[in-house]
């Protein structure tokens, strides 16, 4: 067995630091399958987190755009009010 094969995910203990559990320690097909399932789980978790962050960012953007519109409207009102005071 070469050093390359022993460092593959699910090929035994030690990948990523420490023991991966008894199934992963044993290596073989079940260890590789478990490692693949774990990787898929974490990719799905990251995808869900990214989607939530995008949603939150979009909501924040819309809130800021609404505030900008309100400030512009108030600025326009105050400018018109100031013009009336000068007359």
CORWODA-V229062 format. One record per pair of residues at least 24 apart in sequence whose C-alpha atoms are under 10 Angstrom apart, sorted by the first residue. I is the first residue (numbers start at 1). J is the second residue. Records with the same first field share a line. If there is no record, write none. Layout:
# CORWODA-V229062
I->J / J
This chain:
# CORWODA-V229062
8->32 / 35
9->33 / 34 / 35 / 36 / 39
10->34 / 35 / 36
11->35
